[in-house]
């Protein structure tokens, strides 16, 4: 995790180019909230912490 991405590429599957669906089942701990973006065919493509810049 780290900086907030500057574009929407993190929402796209790197293998097939499909739009990935957000999955919040990978969520909070002492480090904050994380959202996984998942391709139905190729699995998790990225994990984003939308509040990383506020900590």
Legacy VTK file of the C-alpha trace (Angstrom):
# vtk DataFile Version 3.0
C-alpha trace
ASCII
DATASET POLYDATA
POINTS 55 float
0.000 0.000 0.000
1.284 3.475 -0.137
0.328 6.476 -2.168
-3.114 6.834 -3.644
-2.949 5.952 -7.371
-3.089 8.941 -9.711
-5.204 7.176 -12.342
-7.829 4.405 -12.563
-5.465 1.709 -13.834
-5.625 -0.067 -10.456
-9.279 -0.894 -11.293
-8.359 -2.783 -14.481
-7.141 -6.388 -14.822
-3.550 -6.447 -16.026
-4.181 -9.716 -17.887
-7.495 -9.244 -19.717
-8.230 -5.506 -19.348
-11.617 -6.034 -17.674
-12.946 -3.643 -15.074
-12.397 -5.099 -11.615
-15.025 -5.049 -8.899
-14.210 -3.605 -5.477
-14.200 -6.114 -2.612
-14.123 -4.732 0.913
-13.744 -8.134 2.564
-10.064 -7.236 2.986
-10.764 -4.488 5.503
-9.666 -2.620 8.531
-6.930 -3.319 11.001
-4.665 -0.931 12.873
-3.315 0.254 9.493
-6.643 1.399 8.047
-9.140 0.270 5.443
-8.106 -1.622 2.332
-10.155 -2.310 -0.786
-9.219 -5.116 -3.162
-10.060 -4.808 -6.857
-10.850 -8.269 -8.201
-11.123 -9.591 -11.757
-13.723 -12.387 -11.876
-11.366 -14.494 -14.004
-7.860 -13.567 -12.768
-8.385 -12.690 -9.098
-7.070 -9.773 -7.056
-5.353 -7.145 -9.183
-4.662 -4.423 -6.623
-5.262 -3.429 -3.022
-5.827 0.238 -2.228
-5.950 2.135 1.058
-8.087 5.179 0.203
-7.149 6.978 3.409
-3.379 6.383 3.416
-2.622 10.052 2.774
-4.631 11.095 5.839
-2.537 9.133 8.356
LINES 1 56
55 0 1 2 3 4 5 6 7 8 9 10 11 12 13 14 15 16 17 18 19 20 21 22 23 24 25 26 27 28 29 30 31 32 33 34 35 36 37 38 39 40 41 42 43 44 45 46 47 48 49 50 51 52 53 54
